[in-house]
Amino acid sequence: MPNQRPSPDQYAPHQQSYVSLIEPPILDALTTQEAVIRALPASIDDDKAAYRYAPRKWSVREVLGHMADAERVYQHRALVLSREGEGELPRWDPDGYAAAAHFDTRSVTSLAEEMLAVRRATIAFFANLEASVWSNSGTLNGKPLSVRALAFIAAGHFQRHLNVLRERYGVSAV
């Protein structure tokens, strides 16, 4: 089941921007991204880590921390749905989480190590799901969301933010 892309009726329209960035099989895509995570500390020095491309935008460190937080949220949602938990999933506030986390006090190495640990947990979780639960679904803000879509959204969200780091922050080696 993880070899199939989710259909558009398994996620909200705005999540297409994440899903479209990832080619199946999803477990291969998630695993391939691990090498990028490991390379982050060598790609971003302390001066670059504090950079914000505009006022009130996140720093590079905050983007990295957000990537780990978001993946945890996606993983938790997939856990709930795969275990046939509540059908309506709670929303989260990425800006509030980033503000409360104080990511700018941390090193890029620390943030990358955390993201790598989160990613390994994500891979272990999805790799061990029974085929029958990949289509389990619920709703988020009144929109459909499936376990399969969450795997693609997690990888696609990560890829989108890597693209942003390249395009807007000038982090070229990621």
SVG drawing of the C-alpha trace seen along z (x, -y; Angstrom):
<svg xmlns="http://www.w3.org/2000/svg" viewBox="-16 -43 46 49">
<polyline fill="none" stroke="black" stroke-width="0.4" points="0.0,0.0 2.8,-2.6 3.7,-2.4 0.5,-4.2 0.2,-8.0 -2.9,-9.2 -5.8,-10.3 -7.0,-13.9 -10.0,-12.8 -7.6,-11.7 -6.3,-15.2 -7.2,-18.9 -6.6,-20.8 -3.8,-22.9 -1.9,-19.7 -1.5,-18.9 1.6,-21.2 3.3,-18.7 2.0,-15.5 3.0,-16.5 6.6,-16.8 7.0,-13.1 7.1,-10.1 6.2,-6.6 7.3,-4.4 6.9,-6.7 9.2,-4.7 12.1,-5.2 11.3,-8.9 11.4,-9.3 14.6,-7.3 16.4,-9.2 15.7,-12.5 17.7,-11.2 21.0,-11.9 19.9,-15.6 19.1,-15.9 22.6,-14.5 24.2,-17.0 22.5,-20.1 25.1,-21.0 27.9,-21.1 25.7,-23.3 24.6,-26.0 27.1,-28.0 26.0,-30.1 25.7,-33.3 23.5,-31.7 21.4,-29.9 20.3,-33.3 19.3,-34.7 15.7,-35.8 14.9,-36.7 12.3,-39.3 11.0,-40.8 8.8,-38.5 9.9,-35.5 11.4,-32.5 15.2,-32.2 16.9,-29.2 17.0,-27.6 13.3,-28.1 12.6,-26.6 14.6,-23.5 12.9,-23.2 9.5,-23.7 10.3,-20.8 10.7,-18.4 7.6,-19.7 5.5,-19.4 6.7,-15.8 5.8,-14.9 2.3,-16.3 1.9,-14.4 3.2,-11.2 0.8,-11.6 -2.2,-12.2 -1.2,-9.0 -1.0,-7.1 -4.4,-8.2 -6.0,-7.3 -4.1,-4.0 -5.4,-2.9 -8.9,-3.9 -8.9,-6.8 -10.9,-10.0 -12.2,-11.0 -11.8,-14.8 -8.1,-15.6 -7.1,-18.8 -5.4,-21.7 -2.0,-23.1 -0.4,-26.5 3.0,-26.3 3.9,-29.9 2.9,-29.4 5.0,-26.3 8.0,-27.9 7.7,-30.9 7.5,-28.7 10.3,-26.4 13.1,-29.0 14.9,-27.3 17.2,-30.2 19.0,-29.3 20.1,-25.9 22.8,-24.8 22.1,-23.5 23.7,-20.3 21.2,-19.9 18.3,-20.7 19.5,-18.3 20.0,-15.5 16.5,-16.0 15.0,-16.0 17.0,-12.8 15.6,-11.1 12.0,-12.2 12.5,-11.0 13.8,-7.6 10.7,-7.3 8.5,-8.3 10.1,-5.6 9.8,-3.0 6.2,-3.8 5.1,-3.8 7.3,-0.8 5.5,1.4 1.9,0.5 -0.4,3.2 -1.5,2.7 -5.1,2.4 -4.6,-0.8 -3.0,-2.9 -6.5,-3.9 -7.8,-4.7 -9.0,-8.3 -10.6,-11.0 -11.0,-14.8 -9.0,-17.9 -10.8,-21.2 -13.7,-19.4 -11.4,-18.1 -10.5,-14.4 -7.1,-13.0 -5.8,-9.5 -2.8,-7.6 -1.4,-7.3 -1.7,-11.0 0.0,-11.8 3.1,-9.9 3.3,-11.8 2.5,-15.1 5.3,-14.5 7.9,-13.9 6.5,-16.7 6.4,-19.2 10.0,-18.5 10.9,-18.8 9.0,-22.1 10.9,-23.6 14.2,-22.4 13.2,-24.2 12.4,-27.3 15.8,-27.1 17.5,-27.0 15.4,-29.7 14.8,-32.3 17.5,-31.7 20.4,-30.9 21.2,-27.5 22.7,-25.9 24.0,-22.6 20.7,-21.1"/>
</svg>
